[in-house]
Amino acid sequence: MRSRSEQSYDSKEIGRIIKATRKKLGITQRSLAMTSGTGLRFIIELEQGKPTCQLEKVLTVFRTLGIKIIIKADVNG
């Protein structure tokens, strides 16, 4: 079984993590959009798990919320 840090995530799970972190920090969607330089609609769609969100904007939101990402290649398949 994979640990939480090694888990594979889909867009819906990433959206849940962003929403939970934002709420824990007491930040509104509008405030997060302004702080991260994105739009309110983008934040809403990101939190809903829209699979076609722009990666660079997603990474900007992660940085704004202080979420760290660890990427590890599974070379053994």
N, CA, C and O atoms as a GROMACS GRO file, in nm:
protein
  308
    1MET      N    1   0.083  -0.118   0.000
    1MET     CA    2   0.000   0.000   0.000
    1MET      C    3   0.088   0.124   0.000
    1MET      O    4   0.186   0.131   0.073
    2ARG      N    5   0.052   0.223  -0.081
    2ARG     CA    6   0.129   0.346  -0.090
    2ARG      C    7   0.098   0.438   0.027
    2ARG      O    8  -0.015   0.442   0.076
    3SER      N    9   0.199   0.511   0.071
    3SER     CA   10   0.175   0.612   0.174
    3SER      C   11   0.107   0.730   0.108
    3SER      O   12   0.102   0.740  -0.014
    4ARG      N   13   0.054   0.820   0.189
    4ARG     CA   14  -0.016   0.939   0.137
    4ARG      C   15   0.077   1.019   0.046
    4ARG      O   16   0.032   1.075  -0.055
    5SER      N   17   0.207   1.026   0.080
    5SER     CA   18   0.300   1.105   0.000
    5SER      C   19   0.332   1.038  -0.134
    5SER      O   20   0.386   1.103  -0.223
    6GLU      N   21   0.301   0.911  -0.149
    6GLU     CA   22   0.328   0.839  -0.273
    6GLU      C   23   0.200   0.811  -0.352
    6GLU      O   24   0.206   0.745  -0.456
    7GLN      N   25   0.089   0.859  -0.306
    7GLN     CA   26  -0.039   0.832  -0.369
    7GLN      C   27  -0.050   0.904  -0.503
    7GLN      O   28   0.002   1.015  -0.519
    8SER      N   29  -0.116   0.842  -0.598
    8SER     CA   30  -0.145   0.907  -0.725
    8SER      C   31  -0.275   0.986  -0.709
    8SER      O   32  -0.370   0.937  -0.647
    9TYR      N   33  -0.279   1.106  -0.763
    9TYR     CA   34  -0.396   1.191  -0.749
    9TYR      C   35  -0.460   1.217  -0.884
    9TYR      O   36  -0.392   1.226  -0.986
   10ASP      N   37  -0.592   1.230  -0.884
   10ASP     CA   38  -0.661   1.275  -1.004
   10ASP      C   39  -0.703   1.420  -0.982
   10ASP      O   40  -0.682   1.475  -0.874
   11SER      N   41  -0.762   1.480  -1.082
   11SER     CA   42  -0.797   1.622  -1.074
   11SER      C   43  -0.899   1.651  -0.964
   11SER      O   44  -0.895   1.758  -0.902
   12LYS      N   45  -0.990   1.558  -0.938
   12LYS     CA   46  -1.089   1.580  -0.832
   12LYS      C   47  -1.023   1.581  -0.694
   12LYS      O   48  -1.059   1.662  -0.609
   13GLU      N   49  -0.929   1.490  -0.672
   13GLU     CA   50  -0.859   1.485  -0.543
   13GLU      C   51  -0.773   1.610  -0.524
   13GLU      O   52  -0.766   1.664  -0.413
   14ILE      N   53  -0.708   1.655  -0.629
   14ILE     CA   54  -0.629   1.778  -0.620
   14ILE      C   55  -0.720   1.895  -0.586
   14ILE      O   56  -0.685   1.980  -0.504
   15GLY      N   57  -0.837   1.900  -0.647
   15GLY     CA   58  -0.934   2.005  -0.616
   15GLY      C   59  -0.978   2.001  -0.471
   15GLY      O   60  -0.991   2.106  -0.407
   16ARG      N   61  -1.000   1.881  -0.418
   16ARG     CA   62  -1.040   1.868  -0.277
   16ARG      C   63  -0.928   1.917  -0.184
   16ARG      O   64  -0.954   1.982  -0.083
   17ILE      N   65  -0.804   1.885  -0.219
   17ILE     CA   66  -0.690   1.928  -0.137
   17ILE      C   67  -0.679   2.080  -0.138
   17ILE      O   68  -0.658   2.142  -0.033
   18ILE      N   69  -0.692   2.140  -0.254
   18ILE     CA   70  -0.684   2.286  -0.265
   18ILE      C   71  -0.796   2.352  -0.185
   18ILE      O   72  -0.772   2.447  -0.111
   19LYS      N   73  -0.917   2.302  -0.200
   19LYS     CA   74  -1.031   2.360  -0.130
   19LYS      C   75  -1.015   2.348   0.022
   19LYS      O   76  -1.039   2.443   0.095
   20ALA      N   77  -0.975   2.230   0.068
   20ALA     CA   78  -0.957   2.208   0.212
   20ALA      C   79  -0.847   2.298   0.268
   20ALA      O   80  -0.862   2.354   0.377
   21THR      N   81  -0.738   2.312   0.195
   21THR     CA   82  -0.628   2.397   0.241
   21THR      C   83  -0.672   2.543   0.244
   21THR      O   84  -0.644   2.614   0.340
   22ARG      N   85  -0.741   2.587   0.140
   22ARG     CA   86  -0.790   2.725   0.134
   22ARG      C   87  -0.882   2.754   0.252
   22ARG      O   88  -0.868   2.858   0.318
   23LYS      N   89  -0.975   2.664   0.278
   23LYS     CA   90  -1.068   2.685   0.389
   23LYS      C   91  -0.997   2.684   0.524
   23LYS      O   92  -1.029   2.764   0.612
   24LYS      N   93  -0.900   2.594   0.540
   24LYS     CA   94  -0.824   2.587   0.664
   24LYS      C   95  -0.749   2.718   0.690
   24LYS      O   96  -0.734   2.760   0.805
   25LEU      N   97  -0.703   2.781   0.583
   25LEU     CA   98  -0.632   2.909   0.594
   25LEU      C   99  -0.727   3.028   0.605
   25LEU      O  100  -0.683   3.141   0.627
   26GLY      N  101  -0.857   3.003   0.590
   26GLY     CA  102  -0.956   3.109   0.601
   26GLY      C  103  -0.956   3.205   0.483
   26GLY      O  104  -0.984   3.324   0.498
   27ILE      N  105  -0.923   3.152   0.365
   27ILE     CA  106  -0.914   3.234   0.244
   27ILE      C  107  -1.037   3.208   0.158
   27ILE      O  108  -1.078   3.093   0.140
   28THR      N  109  -1.096   3.313   0.104
   28THR     CA  110  -1.209   3.296   0.013
   28THR      C  111  -1.157   3.260  -0.126
   28THR      O  112  -1.040   3.280  -0.157
   29GLN      N  113  -1.246   3.207  -0.207
   29GLN     CA  114  -1.208   3.176  -0.345
   29GLN      C  115  -1.165   3.303  -0.418
   29GLN      O  116  -1.067   3.302  -0.492
   30ARG      N  117  -1.237   3.410  -0.396
   30ARG     CA  118  -1.206   3.538  -0.461
   30ARG      C  119  -1.068   3.588  -0.419
   30ARG      O  120  -0.990   3.634  -0.502
   31SER      N  121  -1.040   3.580  -0.290
   31SER     CA  122  -0.910   3.624  -0.239
   31SER      C  123  -0.796   3.539  -0.296
   31SER      O  124  -0.691   3.592  -0.333
   32LEU      N  125  -0.818   3.408  -0.302
   32LEU     CA  126  -0.716   3.319  -0.358
   32LEU      C  127  -0.692   3.352  -0.505
   32LEU      O  128  -0.578   3.354  -0.551
   33ALA      N  129  -0.798   3.378  -0.577
   33ALA     CA  130  -0.784   3.415  -0.719
   33ALA      C  131  -0.701   3.542  -0.734
   33ALA      O  132  -0.612   3.549  -0.819
   34MET      N  133  -0.730   3.642  -0.652
   34MET     CA  134  -0.655   3.768  -0.659
   34MET      C  135  -0.509   3.748  -0.620
   34MET      O  136  -0.419   3.798  -0.687
   35THR      N  137  -0.486   3.677  -0.511
   35THR     CA  138  -0.350   3.657  -0.460
   35THR      C  139  -0.265   3.575  -0.556
   35THR      O  140  -0.146   3.601  -0.571
   36SER      N  141  -0.325   3.477  -0.621
   36SER     CA  142  -0.250   3.390  -0.711
   36SER      C  143  -0.245   3.443  -0.854
   36SER      O  144  -0.179   3.385  -0.940
   37GLY      N  145  -0.316   3.552  -0.880
   37GLY     CA  146  -0.316   3.610  -1.014
   37GLY      C  147  -0.397   3.531  -1.115
   37GLY      O  148  -0.372   3.537  -1.235
   38THR      N  149  -0.494   3.457  -1.065
   38THR     CA  150  -0.583   3.381  -1.153
   38THR      C  151  -0.722   3.442  -1.143
   38THR      O  152  -0.740   3.545  -1.077
   39GLY      N  153  -0.819   3.381  -1.206
   39GLY     CA  154  -0.955   3.430  -1.198
   39GLY      C  155  -1.040   3.347  -1.103
   39GLY      O  156  -1.007   3.233  -1.072
   40LEU      N  157  -1.149   3.406  -1.057
   40LEU     CA  158  -1.241   3.336  -0.968
   40LEU      C  159  -1.294   3.208  -1.034
   40LEU      O  160  -1.300   3.103  -0.972
   41ARG      N  161  -1.331   3.219  -1.160
   41ARG     CA  162  -1.383   3.102  -1.232
   41ARG      C  163  -1.280   2.989  -1.234
   41ARG      O  164  -1.315   2.872  -1.219
   42PHE      N  165  -1.151   3.024  -1.252
   42PHE     CA  166  -1.045   2.922  -1.253
   42PHE      C  167  -1.040   2.850  -1.119
   42PHE      O  168  -1.031   2.728  -1.115
   43ILE      N  169  -1.045   2.925  -1.008
   43ILE     CA  170  -1.039   2.864  -0.875
   43ILE      C  171  -1.159   2.773  -0.853
   43ILE      O  172  -1.144   2.662  -0.802
   44ILE      N  173  -1.276   2.818  -0.892
   44ILE     CA  174  -1.397   2.737  -0.877
   44ILE      C  175  -1.383   2.606  -0.955
   44ILE      O  176  -1.411   2.498  -0.902
   45GLU      N  177  -1.341   2.616  -1.080
   45GLU     CA  178  -1.326   2.496  -1.163
   45GLU      C  179  -1.216   2.405  -1.111
   45GLU      O  180  -1.228   2.283  -1.116
   46LEU      N  181  -1.109   2.464  -1.062
   46LEU     CA  182  -0.999   2.385  -1.006
   46LEU      C  183  -1.047   2.306  -0.885
   46LEU      O  184  -1.017   2.187  -0.873
   47GLU      N  185  -1.120   2.370  -0.795
   47GLU     CA  186  -1.171   2.303  -0.676
   47GLU      C  187  -1.274   2.196  -0.711
   47GLU      O  188  -1.292   2.100  -0.636
   48GLN      N  189  -1.342   2.212  -0.823
   48GLN     CA  190  -1.439   2.112  -0.868
   48GLN      C  191  -1.372   1.995  -0.941
   48GLN      O  192  -1.438   1.897  -0.975
   49GLY      N  193  -1.242   2.006  -0.964
   49GLY     CA  194  -1.168   1.897  -1.027
   49GLY      C  195  -1.172   1.897  -1.178
   49GLY      O  196  -1.157   1.791  -1.240
   50LYS      N  197  -1.190   2.014  -1.238
   50LYS     CA  198  -1.191   2.021  -1.384
   50LYS      C  199  -1.057   1.969  -1.437
   50LYS      O  200  -0.952   2.022  -1.400
   51PRO      N  201  -1.059   1.867  -1.521
   51PRO     CA  202  -0.934   1.803  -1.564
   51PRO      C  203  -0.853   1.882  -1.665
   51PRO      O  204  -0.738   1.847  -1.693
   52THR      N  205  -0.908   1.988  -1.721
   52THR     CA  206  -0.836   2.062  -1.825
   52THR      C  207  -0.777   2.194  -1.776
   52THR      O  208  -0.741   2.278  -1.858
   53CYS      N  209  -0.765   2.213  -1.646
   53CYS     CA  210  -0.707   2.336  -1.593
   53CYS      C  211  -0.561   2.347  -1.636
   53CYS      O  212  -0.491   2.247  -1.649
   54GLN      N  213  -0.516   2.471  -1.657
   54GLN     CA  214  -0.378   2.496  -1.700
   54GLN      C  215  -0.280   2.464  -1.588
   54GLN      O  216  -0.294   2.515  -1.476
   55LEU      N  217  -0.183   2.381  -1.618
   55LEU     CA  218  -0.088   2.333  -1.517
   55LEU      C  219  -0.014   2.447  -1.449
   55LEU      O  220   0.000   2.446  -1.326
   56GLU      N  221   0.035   2.544  -1.522
   56GLU     CA  222   0.112   2.653  -1.461
   56GLU      C  223   0.026   2.730  -1.359
   56GLU      O  224   0.076   2.770  -1.254
   57LYS      N  225  -0.100   2.750  -1.391
   57LYS     CA  226  -0.189   2.818  -1.296
   57LYS      C  227  -0.213   2.732  -1.172
   57LYS      O  228  -0.218   2.783  -1.061
   58VAL      N  229  -0.226   2.601  -1.192
   58VAL     CA  230  -0.243   2.510  -1.078
   58VAL      C  231  -0.121   2.518  -0.988
   58VAL      O  232  -0.135   2.525  -0.865
   59LEU      N  233  -0.002   2.516  -1.046
   59LEU     CA  234   0.121   2.526  -0.968
   59LEU      C  235   0.129   2.658  -0.893
   59LEU      O  236   0.178   2.663  -0.780
   60THR      N  237   0.083   2.766  -0.955
   60THR     CA  238   0.081   2.897  -0.889
   60THR      C  239  -0.011   2.894  -0.768
   60THR      O  240   0.024   2.949  -0.663
   61VAL      N  241  -0.126   2.831  -0.780
   61VAL     CA  242  -0.219   2.819  -0.667
   61VAL      C  243  -0.155   2.736  -0.556
   61VAL      O  244  -0.167   2.771  -0.439
   62PHE      N  245  -0.089   2.627  -0.591
   62PHE     CA  246  -0.018   2.547  -0.491
   62PHE      C  247   0.081   2.634  -0.414
   62PHE      O  248   0.084   2.631  -0.291
   63ARG      N  249   0.163   2.710  -0.487
   63ARG     CA  250   0.262   2.796  -0.420
   63ARG      C  251   0.194   2.899  -0.331
   63ARG      O  252   0.240   2.924  -0.219
   64THR      N  253   0.086   2.958  -0.378
   64THR     CA  254   0.014   3.058  -0.300
   64THR      C  255  -0.037   3.000  -0.169
   64THR      O  256  -0.034   3.068  -0.066
   65LEU      N  257  -0.084   2.876  -0.171
   65LEU     CA  258  -0.137   2.811  -0.051
   65LEU      C  259  -0.029   2.741   0.032
   65LEU      O  260  -0.058   2.691   0.141
   66GLY      N  261   0.093   2.738  -0.018
   66GLY     CA  262   0.201   2.670   0.055
   66GLY      C  263   0.196   2.519   0.043
   66GLY      O  264   0.250   2.448   0.128
   67ILE      N  265   0.133   2.468  -0.062
   67ILE     CA  266   0.126   2.324  -0.085
   67ILE      C  267   0.250   2.282  -0.162
   67ILE      O  268   0.280   2.337  -0.268
   68LYS      N  269   0.320   2.183  -0.109
   68LYS     CA  270   0.440   2.132  -0.176
   68LYS      C  271   0.404   2.008  -0.257
   68LYS      O  272   0.319   1.928  -0.217
   69ILE      N  273   0.469   1.994  -0.370
   69ILE     CA  274   0.445   1.882  -0.459
   69ILE      C  275   0.574   1.801  -0.471
   69ILE      O  276   0.682   1.856  -0.492
   70ILE      N  277   0.561   1.672  -0.457
   70ILE     CA  278   0.675   1.582  -0.476
   70ILE      C  279   0.640   1.489  -0.592
   70ILE      O  280   0.536   1.422  -0.590
   71ILE      N  281   0.726   1.486  -0.691
   71ILE     CA  282   0.703   1.401  -0.807
   71ILE      C  283   0.812   1.294  -0.809
   71ILE      O  284   0.931   1.324  -0.801
   72LYS      N  285   0.768   1.171  -0.819
   72LYS     CA  286   0.862   1.059  -0.820
   72LYS      C  287   0.825   0.967  -0.935
   72LYS      O  288   0.711   0.922  -0.945
   73ALA      N  289   0.921   0.940  -1.022
   73ALA     CA  290   0.895   0.851  -1.135
   73ALA      C  291   0.891   0.706  -1.088
   73ALA      O  292   0.976   0.662  -1.011
   74ASP      N  293   0.791   0.635  -1.136
   74ASP     CA  294   0.779   0.493  -1.104
   74ASP      C  295   0.842   0.416  -1.220
   74ASP      O  296   0.771   0.370  -1.310
   75VAL      N  297   0.973   0.402  -1.218
   75VAL     CA  298   1.045   0.339  -1.328
   75VAL      C  299   1.029   0.188  -1.331
   75VAL      O  300   1.062   0.123  -1.431
   76ASN      N  301   0.980   0.131  -1.224
   76ASN     CA  302   0.961  -0.014  -1.218
   76ASN      C  303   0.824  -0.058  -1.266
   76ASN      O  304   0.793  -0.177  -1.271
   77GLY      N  305   0.740   0.042  -1.304
   77GLY     CA  306   0.608   0.011  -1.358
   77GLY      C  307   0.514  -0.036  -1.257
   77GLY      O  308   0.399  -0.066  -1.289
   0.00000   0.00000   0.00000
